[in-house]
Amino acid sequence: MSPRRIPTVKCSIEHVVRTGRNIVGGEIRRLRYQNGLSQPAFAAKCQRMGWDITRDTIAKIEAGKRWVGDFELIHLARSLGAPLDALFPASVRKTLRRSTSPS
């Protein structure tokens, strides 16, 4: 059986800055799939952890159509059982590592 392909949302950081959208949606979708959660189940898990969010909002975040606040990133990471930096695309994680490494 071949592995199931996980859909991703491609967009550049420059596009996100111009539109005010998010860059974490694709990684959130990937992590949710890895955890075997549907959007409704993921929304319910977030709600049990204290964040009132709907499946529709999860869908908008994953599609990159909704801005995500810093406190929301923390809720998302906790609900997915992932470190905060795992919510960002690899290219952004590399940039963060370069900018925080000692010179």
C-alpha positions in Angstrom: 0.0 0.0 0.0 1.5 3.4 -1.0 1.6 6.1 1.7 -1.3 8.6 1.5 -0.2 12.0 0.1 -0.9 14.9 2.5 -2.2 18.0 0.8 -0.2 21.2 1.5 -0.7 24.9 0.9 2.1 26.6 -0.9 2.8 30.3 -0.4 5.8 32.5 0.1 6.5 34.4 3.3 6.4 37.6 1.2 2.8 36.8 0.2 1.8 36.2 3.8 3.3 39.5 4.9 1.4 41.3 2.2 -2.0 39.7 2.9 -1.8 39.4 6.6 -2.6 35.7 6.5 -0.7 32.8 8.1 2.3 30.7 7.3 1.5 27.8 9.7 -1.6 26.4 8.1 0.1 23.7 6.0 2.2 22.4 8.9 -0.9 22.4 11.1 -2.7 20.3 8.5 0.3 17.9 8.2 0.6 17.5 12.0 -3.2 17.0 12.4 -3.0 14.2 9.7 0.0 12.6 11.5 -2.0 12.6 14.7 -4.9 10.9 12.9 -7.4 13.7 13.7 -10.2 15.0 11.5 -10.9 18.7 11.6 -13.9 18.2 13.9 -11.9 16.0 16.2 -9.0 18.4 16.3 -11.4 21.3 17.1 -12.9 19.2 19.9 -9.5 18.5 21.3 -8.6 22.2 21.2 -11.9 22.9 23.0 -11.2 20.4 25.7 -7.8 22.1 26.3 -9.6 25.5 26.8 -9.8 27.1 23.4 -13.2 27.7 21.9 -12.6 27.0 18.2 -14.8 25.5 15.5 -14.0 23.1 12.6 -14.6 26.0 10.2 -11.9 28.0 11.9 -9.5 25.1 11.7 -10.2 24.8 8.0 -9.5 28.5 7.4 -6.3 28.3 9.4 -5.1 25.3 7.4 -6.0 27.0 4.1 -3.9 30.0 5.2 -7.0 32.2 5.0 -7.2 33.2 8.6 -4.6 35.1 10.7 -3.3 33.2 13.7 -2.4 35.0 17.0 0.5 34.1 19.2 -1.8 32.6 21.9 -3.5 30.5 19.3 -0.2 29.1 18.1 0.5 27.9 21.7 -3.0 26.2 21.8 -2.4 24.6 18.4 1.0 23.3 19.4 -0.2 21.9 22.7 -3.3 20.3 21.1 -1.0 18.6 18.5 1.6 17.6 21.0 4.2 19.4 19.0 6.9 22.0 19.8 6.0 25.5 18.8 8.6 25.7 16.0 7.1 22.6 14.4 4.1 24.7 13.3 6.3 26.7 10.9 7.5 25.6 7.5 11.0 24.2 7.3 12.3 27.3 5.4 11.1 29.5 8.3 12.6 27.2 10.9 15.9 27.5 9.1 15.7 31.3 9.1 14.8 31.3 12.8 17.8 29.1 13.6 20.2 31.3 11.7 18.9 34.5 13.3 19.2 33.0 16.8 22.5 31.2 16.5 25.5 32.9 18.2 27.8 34.9 15.9 
